Amino acid sequence: MNKLSRYRNRINKSLFESEDTQSALSDLGNPLSALECLIDFELFRPLLEESLLKKDRKNNAGRKAIDPVLMFKVLFLQRYYGLGDHQIQYQIVDRTSFRRFLGIESVEEVPDEKTVWKYREALTAGGVYDRLFGMFRTYMEERGLVFNGGKIVDASFVIAPRQRNTRDENSTIKEGRGDELWNDNPHKKCHKDIDARWTKKRGESYYGYKNHSKVCAKTKVVLAYETTSASVHDSKEVTALLTEEDKGKPLYLDAGYAGKEDEIREYGMTPVICEKGYRNHPLTEVQKTDNREKSKVRSRVEHVFGFMEQSMNGLFVRTVGIIRAKANIALTSLVYNICRFCQIVRYHSDWLAVCRG
């Protein structure tokens, strides 16, 4: 008896294999399909071309530049899936969904890891991520999304690669004189992060930076962000996130922001801060009940950080220095907002009624 007869016969590749693959991916919940349908990345083209293309090119000789919108979509995928430069190149070659999202037909078109690094650095040096973030916020407002309700401010750690320095080197860095170190070894110096800091929270140690974010309480869209070293207290950056458009609105904060009430009122906002218990002075039942009510709104910011931690595979940087960390957080906030806007269009289309009316 032929053993192979017990099992199913192998199915040969059909002429419609590509269509069948896309249909199967959509049925399984491919998030990139929804992004393709709901977001036109061409809206970023003017700013990307202005920032990336050389204006003083005298002729068309030589190899032509890669389409900047394609490269931005590569960076989008890289941040959305939390991939390094080598991994994003490998995954584009390997994954059908990635190549369809990018509009790449052949593996020869896939940008290599050095090209990915080059474009990311170019956008970082020009501060382009912040402008792209602002452009997409304007786009959401033009689509009818309104951010005129309460705001929430909170911070989350952004983990950086740990440094292995001596005690003397760490002391010099803390004193703000890190530039004086390793001048005799430039190669080593370029790998040293003198901006990141250690801190502790609830007994756990963290090394890196902090992402301070202002979020719309209704839509859970990130409206502003600031980047600091991890050692800066959450409450230090709250006023830096507030603008004129926030006046007259409530601002929801956790207990770590206690003591900032007067500063917030000076900005014309109403502070709604969870109360904090102290040694020998625990919270009363009334205070606990009030905190639960406040947290029903304030906790919505945790959904934002939760998406970044889980769906986007974490808040982290693989780079050195606060300039690149700021660019990373700007890109992270932009990628989150694009994904969040897709969710709003799909599940809360009534929020866009102003645009349709």
C-alpha positions, 0 to 999 in steps of 0.5 A: 500500500502506498503510504502517500495515499493516506494523505491529501494530495498537494495542490499546485499553484493556480493562476489566481493564487495572488487573488486568493492570498489577498482574500485569505489575508483580508478574511484573517484581519490583515490591518494593512488592507484597512489602511490601504482603503482608508488612508491615502499616503499621498497626502504626505507627498508634498512635504516628503518631496520638499524634505528629501529630494535634492533641489539643486540637481543639475541633470537626471544622470545617475541612479534615481531616488526612491519614491519618498512616499514608498520610503515613508510607508516602509518607515511606517511598517517598521515602527508599526511592527517594531522592526529593526532595519535588517528585519524590515528588509527581510520582512518586506521580501518575505511577506506578501502583505507588506509588498502589496501595501508598498506596491512592490512587485519584485524583490529587486525593488525592496530598499535595503537596510542602509537605505532605510537608515538613510531616509530615517536619518534624513527625516530626523535631521530635518525635524520632518516627523513633527511636521508630518504629525501636524499635517495629519492632525490637520487632515483629521480635522478637515475630515470632520474630527473635532478635539474640543472636549477634555484633555488627558496628560500622562507619560510613559517610559521609552526604553533605550539600549543600556550603557556600560559605563564606569562610575566616573563616566556616569558621574561626568554624564550626570553633571552634563559634561558627557561631551568631554568623554571618549574624545580619543575614541570617536568610534566608541563615542558615537555609540554612547548615549549621554542623554538617556537616564536611569530612574525607578518606579514602583521598585523597577529600574528603567533606562532611557527616555519619557514620552509625555503625551496630551490625548483627546479624552473623547477620541483618544487621538494624540494631540501633542508630545514632549520627550525628556530623559527618564529621570524627569518627573511626569509633572514637569512637562505638563504645562509644555503640552498645553495651548490656547485651544485647551482653555476652558476644558478639563484636564485629567491627570493621575495622582503623580501630578498633584500640586500642579493645580495652580499652574494648570488654572493659569492656563485656563484649564480645570484640573481634574487630578486623582487624589493621593494617599500618604503614610498615616493618611490613607484615602477616605472612602469618599476620596476613593469613590471620587478617584474612580469617577475621575479614572473613568476618563483619565484611564483612556490614555492608558489605551493609547500607551497600551496600543503602542506597547502591545500592537506596536511591540513596545515603546523603545529606541534603538538609537543614541541621543535625545534628537533621535529619541524625539524623532522616534516618539514623533513617528510613534505618535503619528503611526498611532494616530493613523491607526486610531483614525482608521478605527474611528472611521470604521467604528465611530463614523458619527464623529465625522458627521460634521464633514459629511454635513 
